[in-house]
Amino acid sequence: MSPKPSPAGGAAVDELLAPGFLEDAQGRPMAEVRQLRRRAEQEEVNLSYTRRLLQGRLDIVRRELQRRAEHDGRSLLDLLPEILSEKGRGPAHGLGRHQTVQPSAPEEYESWVNSLTPGADLSAITDLPDAKLEKAARALAQAEAGLSERRRGVQQVMDGLAGELGRRYRDGEADVAALLADEGRH
């Protein structure tokens, strides 16, 4: 039996989600609060990217199980455009954030998603028995739920840090000109 994969985002996300992470935000220097916000934004992007990878695999596994149950004569390859379109999905549950950064290590996130289904090579999905596909679907769905919860937590941290930055500007504790000068250096 293979070891259970670490939670999505690993230690970097664990740190952001630690109880009390935001408690002393008011006492931190402005540059540090901005840096923490950028760090949280990067981790949110990483989690979002990982979730898209995971959801794509889950959609394919579920559709293959459905194809088999319905004795659909079409091949999985023929169904890919339908699977990958948004037709079969409900509304998005994200917060519709505009992402200004890219995932930092896409190959790591793909490796993490692949580790969720040990013994089930999804690149050969049509050769897998139903039992392995069902087990893979359960593992992917469980991981997606945990990942989504962690992502929401990171979004709350981002919102808390953004709120603190906004409060400082609103209360006159920060200078917009200094922000623009600082942003020009990044």
MOLIN-V21689 format. One record per backbone hydrogen bond with DSSP energy under -1.0 kcal/mol. CO is the residue of the C=O (numbers start at 1). NH is the residue of the N-H. E is the energy in kcal/mol with one decimal. If there is no record, write none. Layout:
co:nh:e
CO:NH:E
CO:NH:E
This chain:
co:nh:e
7:10:-2.3
9:13:-1.0
10:14:-2.3
11:15:-2.4
12:16:-1.3
13:17:-2.2
18:21:-2.1
22:25:-2.0
25:28:-1.0
29:33:-2.1
30:34:-2.4
31:35:-2.3
32:36:-2.6
33:37:-2.2
34:38:-2.5
35:39:-2.3
36:40:-2.6
37:41:-2.5
38:42:-2.3
39:43:-2.2
40:44:-2.3
41:45:-2.3
42:46:-2.5
43:47:-2.5
44:48:-2.6
45:49:-2.6
46:50:-2.3
47:51:-2.6
48:52:-2.0
49:53:-2.1
50:54:-2.7
51:55:-3.2
52:56:-2.1
53:57:-1.9
54:58:-2.5
55:59:-2.7
56:60:-2.0
57:61:-2.7
58:62:-2.8
59:63:-2.2
60:64:-2.2
61:65:-2.2
62:66:-2.3
63:67:-2.8
64:68:-2.2
65:69:-2.5
66:70:-2.5
67:72:-2.5
75:79:-1.3
79:83:-2.6
80:84:-2.9
86:89:-1.4
105:108:-1.4
105:109:-1.3
106:110:-2.3
107:111:-2.0
108:112:-2.2
109:113:-2.4
110:114:-2.6
111:115:-1.8
113:116:-1.4
114:117:-1.3
117:120:-1.9
120:122:-1.1
121:124:-1.9
122:125:-1.1
124:127:-1.7
125:128:-1.2
129:133:-2.0
130:134:-3.1
131:135:-2.2
132:136:-2.4
133:137:-2.7
134:138:-2.2
135:139:-2.4
136:140:-2.8
137:141:-2.6
138:142:-2.5
139:143:-2.4
140:144:-2.4
141:145:-2.1
142:146:-2.1
143:147:-2.8
144:148:-2.7
145:149:-1.9
146:150:-2.2
147:151:-2.6
148:152:-2.4
149:153:-2.0
150:154:-2.3
151:155:-2.5
152:156:-2.0
153:157:-1.8
154:158:-2.7
155:159:-2.6
156:160:-2.4
157:161:-2.6
158:162:-2.9
159:163:-2.7
160:164:-2.0
161:165:-2.4
162:166:-2.9
163:167:-2.6
164:168:-2.0
165:169:-1.8
166:170:-2.8
167:171:-2.9
168:173:-2.3
168:174:-1.4
175:179:-1.8
176:180:-2.6
177:181:-2.1
178:182:-2.5
179:183:-3.0
180:184:-1.7
183:186:-1.2
